[in-house]
């Protein structure tokens, strides 16, 4: 008897290839398109071309998913997870910005929507598995489902999947995790899928291509303040601390001057109490570097303790090179110490821990240190 798998069809090339590969492998495949964001809840005025474009984009994605389902001969259904997304992802996104941190909502979307609400909904179809078009791999190691990086280093998405647990992984297939992006595109052309040449989506789904500051101001009041040097010299005003992240250069609006020269300025810290954005010159400004961080909301996939006789590495941003680390439990949190200083480690971002290609999980950066002194991030 065929096993049933419900695949998340997003209207993109990766999920399209995932679906066709599953059918080729003999599964009973059902497509499910998720709608996680309702643009009408945005405080933009209805009729705004930017809003219209976003609604059209969502509908276009669904139409593309329908075309793929028709092409490969599988049924497709549509489900709204708007309420779940708002409660578990978007409110977290806003709360983190209120704290002056830089959140990564895609990680929470995977944890609560794509691999939780989706799995529960898939039970309607008596599904044995769900599947997604993520670049990651799952294997059974010692009878426990374990996650490994995708073969394509440039596309590996385990960073965004680091909050998943064994129960979720046990029900999940990643049909393209063993492929490179080029191989996925080649397969899309081989099967003549309607999405074979579709451009990859980028950015946070509920913001898309729209202006970030404008979007965020619909939900959080901005409070202007001073941009200051470490010495307290006021350079100009910022438009709201929530709009800036550690290491940022673009958008500061500071040109060269006779007093400070032409070296570029970067965000090197935040003082929430004074509502000040601390800035400094130079990509390698020493204040941007740290040697350890404390992470909370820790999720260890199937690794209860760390034995530092092994080599562990960590990523503090997506696509960032791995950094060798040592790890120490501090209550429910983890102290992660870097063997080499790392630039722009930012509170709110995820710290994801690896042993070779195996993703061990991770948490969210709570505090950042240099020589045991807490950074003003």
Residue, then its C-alpha position, 0 to 999 in steps of 0.5 A: x500500500x502506498x504511503x501518503x505524504x503531504x507536501x508543502x507546495x509554495x509555488x516555487x521551484x524547490x517545492x515543485x521538484x520535491x513533489x515530483x520526486x516524491x511521486x516518482x518514488x511511489x508515494x501518494x502525494x497531496x499538495x498543500x498551499x499555506x497562506x500565512x499572512x493576510x495583507x488586509x491586516x496591514x495598516x496600509x491604505x487599501x488600494x496602495x499599489x504596494x499592497x495590491x502587488x503583494x496580494x497579487x504575488x500571493x495569488x500568483x504563487x497559489x496559481x503556480x502551485x495549482x499548475x504544478x499539481x496539475x502537471x504532475x497529477x496530484x491534488x492540491x488544497x489550500x489552508x490558512x494559518x494566518x491566526x497561528x502565524x500572527x500568534x506564534x511568529x508575528x507577535x514574537x517579531x514585534x516583541x523582539x523589536x520592542x526590546x531592541x533586538x533583531x529577530x529571525x521570524x523564519x525560524x519560528x515560522x518553521x517551528x510553529x507553522x510549517x512543521x507544527x500546524x502543517x503536520x496537524x493539518x496533514x492528519x486530515x489526509x491520514x498522512x504518513x509524512x509531510x515534505x518540504x522543499x528545504x535544503x536539509x537532510x534527515x537520517x536515523x542515527x541510533x534510532x533517533x531522527x537526526x538532521x544534517x546540512x543540505x549537500x549544497x553549502x550555499x543553499x543549506x537551510x538547517x540554520x532556519x530549521x534549528x528549532x525543530x524537534x525529533x518528533x517533527x523530524x520523524x514525520x518529515x521528508x526533505x526530498x531535495x536535501x541531497x541535491x544542489x540548486x543547479x540539479x534542482x533547476x535541471x530536474x524542473x526542466x526535465x519534468x517541464x514544471x511550470x516553475x522551472x525558471x521562476x525566480x527564488x523568493x527572498x526576504x521575510x514573507x510578510x514584508x516582501x519587497x516593501x520598505x521595511x521602515x514603513x512596514x514596521x511603523x504600521x505596528x510599532x511607534x518609532x522614537x527618534x534619538x541621537x546617533x552618538x560615538x563611543x565618546x558621546x559625540x552626537x553625529x545626527x539623529x536616528x529614526x528609531x532604534x528598531x530600524x537598525x542592527x549591529x554591523x549595519x552600514x546602509x541607511x545611516x545617512x552619514x557622509x564624509x567630513x573634515x572632522x572624521x574623514x571618509x571612512x564608513x560608519x557602522x552601527x556598533x551598539x544600542x543604548x535603549x535607556x538613552x534611546x541612543x544608536x552607537x556608531x563607529x567608523x571602520x568595518x573592523x571597529x573593535x567594538x563590533x567583535x565578540x568572543x562569546x555569547x549567551x543563548x536562551x530558548x535552547x532547543x537541542x534536537x537529540x543532543x542532551x550534553x556537550x563534551x568539548x573533546x569534540x569539535x563544535x561549530x556555530x553560525x550566528x547568521x545565515x550564510x555566515x562561515x562556521x566558527x569553532x566554539x566550546x559550549x557550557x550549560x548555564x542553567x537552561x541557557x548555553x554559554x558559547x565561547x568562540x575560538x576566534x573573535x566574531x564580528x556583529x554577533x547580534x541579540x535576537x539572531x539565532x546561534x545554531x550549533x553543528x558537529x561536522x554536518x550534523x545540526x545539533x540545534x541552537x537558541x537565540x542570542x541573549x547577551x554578547x561578550x568581549x573579555x567577559x564584558x557585556x556588549x551594549x547590543 
